[in-house]
Amino acid sequence: MSDVLVLGGGAAGLSLVHRLVAGGAGGVTLVEAPDGPGRPGERTWCYWDRGGGELDEAVRASWGRLRVHGADGGAVVVRPAPFTYRMIRSSALERLVHGRLARAPGGRLLRATADAVRATAHGAEVDCTAAGGRRITLRARHLFDSRPLPALPPARTLLLQHFRGWFVRTDTDRFDPDVADLMDFRVPQPRHGLAFGYVLPLAPDRALVEYTEFSRTPLTTPAYDAALAHYGRRVLGLGAFSVEAAEQGVIPMTDARFPRRHGPAVRIGTAGGATRPATGYTFAAVQRQSRAIAAALHDGRRAGGRVAAPRPYRRRTLAMDAVLLRALDTGRVDGPAFFTDLFRNVPPLRLLRFLDGVATPWEEWCVGLRCPVGPMLRTALELPFLPRRPLAPRAEESRR
């Protein structure tokens, strides 16, 4: 029996456990997938912050300048001080959270697969399968589930932000360790959606170099590798380099309505709607969500004996995202030009607050003035008449 049971050891599950134990909570159990094909590989999470926070110990690198390259080759460099762009590797966050969980009273880490979930008179019950097929039943007063949904909810628009990255080492110094390239649109653009490069320097001769698309279906690994080779050699001019590691992922960008509760479980992270529909940003919303849940549990703020997950984004933010997402999907808005112009014309701090979904109405209005009014207005007028329906990626859309 635990007070709090968290399913899933991704960014959302780890962040919630971290906030709980940092606040002195006891009786917390974290269930992570066992080693094997069902366990995700190492991942990279990035966000901007002032620093001096509880996650500093897990930060691998940070950058004081951000750069965007337009499709025309022009570069925009911004300084978001007092914020810096920060990188966390999943292994570092796991070490931090696992260590603190082990020291917390009643803290427990279980490597198992969560199967059936049931409501009980005093909370929830979860059947798990551990290594070797051992069956375990866990009980808790509060259950939080960060595992991916089996299928996305019905939506009007669905794009996928899919990517593959190489950790590269060059023969000579090729990177500026203080500048992160958020979007580099000098790569060939797909017939549908948009594509960009992403470079996070770790040293003058080392960096994470990624190729990313916003489109309706992922590419094959050979197609990603071909795009990365072109980007590294033809666009960045890296010369000779070696690939030390790789990572790959898919993030849904959709105006679907994500339920924040499923039976006795409170959904958190992407499963609970924490991914920003128009950008794919998730990590900052996960931190806000984790802080709010931990504070509610600590202060006893419960509805009907249960703690509810806060809405990750305001309704007006989701409404704006639905319009932009549809405009990008239909091709009415030129994605590379749109994002480049935002960085050229909007003050950095205002833009970062907008991208994170925490801008004030006035700041959102100021950013809205920089959007292509005609296409956005046409899209806003048609959205109320579009049905929400199950959407699946279409294989033909990502061919070049």
C-alpha positions in Angstrom: 0.0 0.0 0.0 1.4 3.4 -1.0 0.0 6.9 -0.6 1.0 7.8 -4.2 1.6 5.4 -7.1 3.2 6.7 -10.3 3.1 4.6 -13.5 5.8 5.4 -16.1 9.4 6.6 -15.7 9.5 9.2 -18.5 9.8 12.9 -18.0 6.3 13.3 -16.4 6.6 10.3 -14.0 10.1 11.2 -12.9 9.2 14.9 -12.5 6.2 14.2 -10.4 8.1 11.8 -8.1 10.9 14.4 -7.8 8.5 17.1 -6.7 6.7 14.8 -4.3 9.8 13.6 -2.5 11.5 17.1 -2.6 8.4 18.4 -0.7 8.8 15.7 2.0 6.1 13.3 0.8 6.5 9.7 1.9 4.9 6.4 0.7 5.7 7.1 -3.0 6.1 4.2 -5.4 7.3 4.6 -9.0 6.7 1.8 -11.5 9.0 1.8 -14.5 9.2 -0.6 -17.4 11.6 -3.5 -16.9 14.8 -3.8 -18.9 14.1 -5.1 -22.4 12.4 -4.0 -25.6 9.6 -2.3 -23.8 11.9 0.1 -22.0 12.6 3.3 -23.9 16.2 4.2 -24.8 18.0 7.3 -23.4 16.2 10.5 -24.3 17.0 14.2 -24.3 14.7 16.8 -22.8 15.2 20.6 -23.2 13.5 23.7 -21.7 14.4 27.2 -20.7 14.8 28.3 -17.1 16.5 30.9 -15.0 18.6 28.2 -13.3 19.1 27.7 -9.6 16.3 25.1 -9.6 15.9 21.6 -8.2 16.8 20.0 -11.5 20.2 21.7 -11.8 22.0 18.5 -10.8 20.6 16.7 -13.9 21.4 19.5 -16.4 23.9 18.3 -19.0 24.5 21.6 -20.8 22.9 25.1 -21.3 23.1 27.9 -23.8 22.8 31.7 -23.4 22.0 32.3 -27.1 19.4 30.8 -29.5 19.6 30.9 -33.2 17.1 30.3 -36.0 18.2 29.9 -39.7 15.6 30.9 -42.3 15.1 29.0 -45.5 16.9 31.9 -47.2 20.0 31.3 -45.1 19.6 34.4 -43.0 20.2 33.8 -39.3 18.4 35.3 -36.2 20.3 35.2 -32.9 18.5 36.1 -29.7 19.6 36.3 -26.1 16.8 35.2 -23.7 18.5 36.4 -20.5 17.8 35.8 -17.7 16.7 32.5 -19.1 19.0 29.9 -20.6 18.1 26.9 -22.8 18.9 23.8 -20.8 19.4 20.1 -21.7 18.7 17.1 -19.5 19.5 13.5 -20.4 17.0 10.9 -19.2 19.7 8.9 -17.5 20.8 11.9 -15.4 17.2 12.6 -14.3 16.7 9.0 -13.5 19.8 8.9 -11.2 18.7 12.1 -9.4 15.1 10.9 -8.9 15.9 7.3 -8.1 18.5 8.4 -5.5 16.1 10.8 -3.8 13.2 8.3 -3.9 15.4 5.7 -2.2 16.1 8.1 0.6 12.5 9.1 1.1 10.4 7.3 3.8 8.5 4.6 2.2 9.9 5.4 -1.3 10.1 2.5 -3.7 11.1 1.9 -7.3 9.6 -1.2 -9.0 10.6 -2.4 -12.5 7.5 -4.0 -13.8 4.8 -3.7 -16.5 1.5 -2.3 -15.2 -1.5 -4.3 -16.5 -5.0 -4.0 -15.1 -6.0 -0.9 -13.1 -9.1 -0.9 -10.8 -10.8 1.5 -8.5 -11.2 0.5 -4.9 -13.0 2.0 -1.9 -9.7 3.6 -0.8 -8.1 4.6 -4.1 -6.7 2.3 -6.8 -5.3 -1.2 -7.3 -2.8 -2.1 -10.1 -1.8 -5.6 -11.2 1.8 -5.7 -12.4 4.1 -8.2 -14.0 7.8 -8.1 -12.8 10.9 -9.8 -14.1 10.5 -13.6 -14.6 6.7 -13.3 -14.8 6.2 -12.6 -11.1 2.8 -11.1 -10.4 2.4 -8.2 -8.0 -0.6 -6.2 -6.9 -0.1 -2.6 -5.8 -2.5 -0.4 -3.9 -2.5 3.3 -3.5 -4.6 6.2 -2.4 -3.6 8.3 -5.4 -2.7 6.9 -8.8 -1.0 9.0 -11.6 -0.4 7.4 -15.0 2.1 8.9 -17.5 2.2 5.9 -19.9 1.4 6.6 -23.6 -2.2 6.3 -24.6 -3.0 3.2 -26.7 -4.6 5.5 -29.3 -4.9 9.3 -29.6 -8.4 10.8 -29.0 -10.5 12.0 -32.0 -9.2 15.3 -33.4 -9.6 17.7 -36.3 -5.9 17.9 -37.0 -3.0 15.6 -36.3 0.7 16.2 -37.2 3.6 14.3 -35.8 6.8 15.9 -34.7 9.2 13.1 -35.5 13.0 13.2 -35.4 16.3 11.4 -35.2 19.5 12.8 -33.7 23.1 11.9 -33.8 25.6 12.7 -31.0 28.6 13.6 -33.3 32.3 14.3 -32.7 34.1 16.3 -35.4 37.8 16.1 -36.3 38.2 19.9 -35.7 36.3 22.5 -33.7 33.0 23.2 -35.5 30.5 24.4 -32.9 30.0 27.4 -30.7 29.2 25.9 -27.2 27.2 29.1 -26.3 24.7 29.0 -29.2 21.9 26.4 -29.7 20.3 26.2 -33.1 16.6 25.8 -32.4 15.4 25.6 -36.0 17.5 25.5 -39.1 15.3 25.6 -42.2 18.1 25.3 -44.7 17.3 21.6 -45.1 15.1 20.4 -48.0 11.5 20.8 -47.2 9.0 17.9 -47.5 5.9 18.1 -49.8 3.7 18.3 -46.7 4.6 20.0 -43.4 8.0 21.3 -42.6 11.5 20.2 -41.7 14.4 21.7 -39.8 17.7 20.9 -38.3 18.5 21.3 -34.5 22.0 21.6 -33.1 22.9 21.5 -29.4 26.7 22.0 -29.0 28.2 20.1 -26.0 31.8 21.1 -26.8 33.6 22.8 -29.7 33.9 19.4 -31.4 30.8 17.6 -30.0 27.1 18.2 -30.5 23.6 16.7 -30.7 22.6 17.2 -34.3 18.9 16.4 -35.1 16.7 16.3 -38.2 13.0 17.0 -37.4 9.8 17.0 -39.4 6.3 18.2 -38.7 4.2 15.9 -40.9 1.7 13.1 -40.8 3.9 10.1 -40.5 7.5 9.2 -39.4 10.3 8.3 -41.8 12.3 5.1 -41.9 15.6 5.1 -40.0 17.6 5.0 -43.3 15.6 8.1 -44.5 16.4 10.0 -41.2 20.1 9.0 -41.5 20.2 10.2 -45.1 18.7 13.6 -44.1 21.1 13.8 -41.1 24.1 13.1 -43.4 23.0 15.8 -45.8 22.5 18.3 -43.0 25.8 17.6 -41.3 27.9 17.6 -44.5 26.2 19.9 -46.9 24.5 22.4 -44.6 26.6 22.5 -41.5 29.9 21.7 -43.3 31.1 19.5 -40.4 33.8 17.8 -42.5 34.8 14.4 -41.1 32.9 13.3 -38.0 31.9 10.2 -36.1 28.5 9.3 -34.7 28.8 8.2 -31.0 25.1 7.6 -30.2 21.7 8.2 -31.7 18.2 8.9 -30.5 14.8 8.9 -32.2 11.3 9.9 -31.2 7.7 10.9 -32.2 5.6 13.6 -30.5 1.9 14.1 -31.3 0.8 17.6 -32.3 -2.9 17.6 -32.2 -6.0 19.5 -31.1 -7.5 16.3 -29.6 -9.0 16.7 -26.1 -7.0 14.6 -23.7 -8.9 13.3 -20.7 -7.2 14.1 -17.5 -8.7 11.1 -15.7 -9.2 7.5 -16.6 -11.0 5.5 -14.0 -9.1 5.9 -10.7 -6.0 7.2 -12.5 -5.0 10.8 -13.1 -3.2 11.1 -16.5 -0.1 13.3 -16.6 2.4 14.3 -19.2 1.6 13.8 -22.9 -1.2 11.4 -22.0 -2.8 14.2 -20.0 -2.4 16.9 -22.6 0.9 18.4 -21.5 2.3 18.5 -25.1 1.7 22.0 -26.7 -0.3 21.3 -29.8 1.4 23.8 -32.2 5.0 23.3 -31.0 5.4 19.9 -29.4 6.9 21.5 -26.3 6.2 19.4 -23.2 8.9 19.6 -20.5 8.0 23.0 -19.1 4.3 22.1 -18.8 5.2 18.8 -17.1 7.1 20.8 -14.5 4.1 23.1 -13.9 1.8 20.2 -13.7 4.1 18.3 -11.2 4.4 21.3 -8.9 0.7 21.8 -8.8 -0.1 18.2 -8.0 2.6 18.0 -5.3 1.3 21.2 -3.7 -2.3 19.9 -3.8 -1.3 16.7 -2.1 0.8 18.5 0.4 -2.0 21.0 1.3 -4.8 18.5 1.2 -6.6 20.2 -1.7 -8.7 17.4 -3.0 -12.1 17.1 -4.7 -14.0 14.1 -3.5 -10.9 12.7 -1.8 -8.9 12.9 -5.1 -6.4 15.3 -6.5 -7.0 16.5 -10.0 -4.3 17.3 -12.5 -4.4 21.0 -13.5 -5.2 21.9 -17.1 -1.8 22.1 -18.8 -2.8 25.0 -21.0 -5.5 27.6 -20.9 -8.5 27.3 -23.3 -7.5 30.3 -25.3 -4.0 28.9 -25.8 -5.4 25.6 -27.1 -7.8 27.6 -29.4 -5.0 29.5 -30.9 -2.9 26.3 -31.3 -5.8 24.6 -33.1 -5.9 27.4 -35.6 -2.1 27.4 -36.2 -1.9 23.6 -36.4 -4.7 23.5 -39.0 -3.1 26.3 -41.0 0.2 24.5 -41.0 -1.4 21.2 -41.9 -3.3 22.7 -44.9 -0.3 24.6 -46.1 -2.0 28.0 -45.8 0.9 29.1 -43.6 4.5 28.7 -44.7 6.0 27.0 -41.6 9.6 28.0 -42.1 8.7 31.6 -42.8 6.2 31.7 -39.9 8.6 30.5 -37.2 11.6 32.5 -38.6 9.5 35.7 -38.6 8.4 35.2 -35.0 12.0 35.1 -33.8 12.9 38.1 -36.0 10.0 40.3 -34.9 9.0 39.3 -31.3 11.1 40.2 -28.2 12.8 37.0 -27.0 11.2 36.8 -23.5 7.8 37.4 -24.8 8.2 34.7 -27.5 9.5 32.2 -25.0 6.6 32.8 -22.7 4.3 32.4 -25.7 5.9 29.1 -26.8 5.7 27.7 -23.3 2.0 28.6 -23.1 2.3 31.0 -20.1 1.9 34.4 -22.0 -0.5 37.0 -20.8 -3.5 37.9 -23.1 -1.6 41.1 -24.1 1.5 39.1 -25.0 -0.6 36.7 -27.0 -2.2 39.6 -28.8 1.2 41.1 -29.6 2.4 37.8 -31.0 -0.8 37.3 -32.9 -0.2 40.6 -34.8 2.9 39.0 -36.3 0.9 36.1 -37.8 -0.4 36.0 -41.4 -3.9 37.4 -40.7 -5.7 36.2 -43.8 -4.8 32.4 -43.6 -5.3 32.4 -39.9 -8.7 34.0 -40.0 -9.9 31.7 -42.8 -8.8 28.7 -40.7 -10.4 30.0 -37.5 -13.7 30.4 -39.4 -13.7 26.8 -40.7 -12.6 25.0 -37.5 -16.0 25.0 -35.7 -17.5 23.1 -38.6 -14.9 20.4 -38.8 -15.7 17.1 -37.0 -13.4 15.5 -34.6 -12.6 12.0 -35.8 -9.9 9.3 -35.2 -6.9 10.2 -37.3 -4.0 8.0 -38.3 -0.8 9.0 -40.0 -0.8 8.6 -43.8 2.2 6.9 -45.2 2.4 8.9 -48.4 2.6 12.3 -46.8 6.3 12.2 -45.7 7.8 11.2 -49.1 10.0 13.9 -50.5 
